[in-house]
């Protein structure tokens, strides 16, 4: 019997010439599509715990109002403050804020806007009820109270 050798002319190497192009395309894609946090939270945020939560359908229709003690106590004092976007406001300015947020939306979506209250656990109910009254006057009827899931 004679020995037969297999001669294969195929190469087992993977072509890597296009690999840098693919990596840069992925890098560019993630740089363009990533959204960075656009608001700096300047109040203490320890959200209350709850047992029943529901998830939002469209987060683009949600505007946030933060209530709590300022992080910089020496600069802003120790009383709870209301923060919208990146500024502290008084309860009377809530109506203007709601109207500005509604103006950003299309005509169809203006009635669907949801105001999310992120209130610190230690905040007094008086400031929260002031914000609720101003939201009623601004005709912002959908109010969401943000909380964390309680682990039992």
VOGU-3710 file (C-alpha; in Angstrom, 3 decimals, decimal comma):
1> xxxxxxxxxx> 0,000/0,000/0,000  1,156/3,424/-0,763  0,800/6,425/1,423  -1,387/9,188/0,128  -0,962/12,699/1,334  -3,830/15,083/1,551  -2,948/18,333/-0,021  -5,244/21,126/0,902  -4,696/24,535/-0,544  -7,095/26,258/1,838
11> xxxxxxxxxx> -5,892/28,530/4,576  -7,269/28,456/8,131  -6,527/32,128/8,827  -9,284/34,677/9,444  -8,941/37,850/7,407  -8,548/40,790/9,776  -8,070/43,629/7,296  -11,583/45,054/7,867  -11,508/44,639/11,665  -10,339/48,211/12,513
21> xxxxxxxxxx> -13,071/49,642/10,270  -15,731/47,593/12,036  -14,442/48,615/15,466  -14,492/52,317/14,572  -17,998/52,031/13,118  -19,226/50,440/16,374  -17,445/53,086/18,436  -18,985/55,877/16,359  -22,447/54,267/16,624  -22,314/54,100/20,427
31> xxxxxxxxxx> -20,953/57,637/20,699  -23,838/58,993/18,647  -26,655/56,992/20,257  -25,642/57,251/23,915  -27,544/59,809/25,963  -25,664/61,264/28,884  -27,402/62,542/32,004  -28,485/66,046/31,149  -29,587/67,178/34,622  -27,564/67,437/37,801
41> xxxxxxxxxx> -29,581/66,478/40,855  -28,806/69,036/43,551  -31,096/67,673/46,281  -30,838/64,633/48,520  -32,663/61,695/46,961  -33,547/58,752/49,173  -36,748/57,475/47,619  -39,383/55,644/49,668  -39,887/51,893/49,281  -43,103/50,416/47,901
51> xxxxxxxxxx> -44,609/47,014/47,209  -46,549/47,672/44,002  -44,855/49,377/41,085  -45,789/49,899/37,460  -43,460/50,735/34,630  -43,904/53,756/32,376  -44,885/53,277/28,747  -43,233/56,354/27,223  -40,498/58,073/29,210  -40,338/60,919/26,700
61> xxxxxxxxxx> -43,632/62,241/28,104  -42,312/62,424/31,690  -40,944/65,555/33,358  -39,255/65,297/36,741  -39,633/67,448/39,849  -37,154/66,729/42,659  -37,943/67,656/46,272  -35,469/67,298/49,128  -32,760/68,928/51,200  -29,994/70,539/49,110
71> xxxxxxxxxx> -26,711/68,664/48,828  -24,784/71,895/49,519  -26,306/72,829/52,883  -23,870/75,696/53,504  -24,823/77,375/50,217  -28,583/76,704/49,963  -29,647/76,055/53,576  -31,155/72,950/55,140  -34,834/73,470/54,233  -36,274/71,188/51,517
81> xxxxxxxxxx> -36,105/72,730/48,043  -37,880/72,078/44,740  -35,618/71,392/41,756  -36,749/71,345/38,134  -34,198/70,806/35,387  -31,020/72,293/36,932  -32,479/75,118/39,025  -34,268/75,563/42,328  -37,766/77,050/42,035  -40,527/78,202/44,322
91> xxxxxxxxxx> -43,935/76,485/44,259  -45,425/79,426/42,315  -42,968/78,744/39,435  -44,283/75,204/38,862  -47,006/76,455/36,483  -44,412/78,107/34,238  -42,297/74,929/34,304  -45,273/72,753/33,287  -46,131/75,118/30,428  -42,521/75,059/29,205
101> xxxxxxxxxx> -42,503/71,262/29,277  -45,818/71,125/27,385  -44,471/73,511/24,748  -41,655/71,061/23,996  -44,205/68,397/22,992  -46,434/68,154/19,946  -50,089/69,193/20,114  -51,289/65,593/20,419  -48,944/64,698/23,292  -49,527/67,784/25,460
111> xxxxxxxxxx> -52,417/66,242/27,371  -50,455/63,031/27,944  -47,574/64,640/29,877  -46,781/63,005/33,226  -45,166/64,893/36,070  -42,939/62,621/38,153  -42,316/63,695/41,738  -39,093/62,330/43,187  -39,476/63,219/46,852  -36,928/62,457/49,544
121> xxxxxxxxxx> -38,157/60,278/52,416  -37,405/62,995/54,979  -39,168/65,830/53,096  -42,176/67,425/54,795  -45,614/66,909/53,280  -46,315/70,675/53,234  -43,978/71,366/50,314  -45,318/68,314/48,455  -48,926/69,491/48,846  -47,904/72,966/47,593
131> xxxxxxxxxx> -46,451/71,378/44,458  -49,591/69,244/44,011  -51,811/72,332/44,174  -49,692/74,145/41,604  -49,817/71,104/39,317  -53,625/71,154/39,566  -53,678/74,811/38,589  -51,347/74,093/35,661  -53,736/71,340/34,493  -51,071/68,634/34,876
141> xxxxxxxxxx> -53,386/65,863/36,031  -51,085/62,873/35,591  -48,786/62,774/38,604  -46,376/59,946/39,295  -44,678/59,372/42,633  -41,327/57,667/42,113  -40,233/54,987/44,564  -37,999/51,971/44,880  -39,060/48,326/45,101  -39,140/47,014/48,650
151> xx> -37,203/43,800/49,101  -39,015/41,521/51,554
//
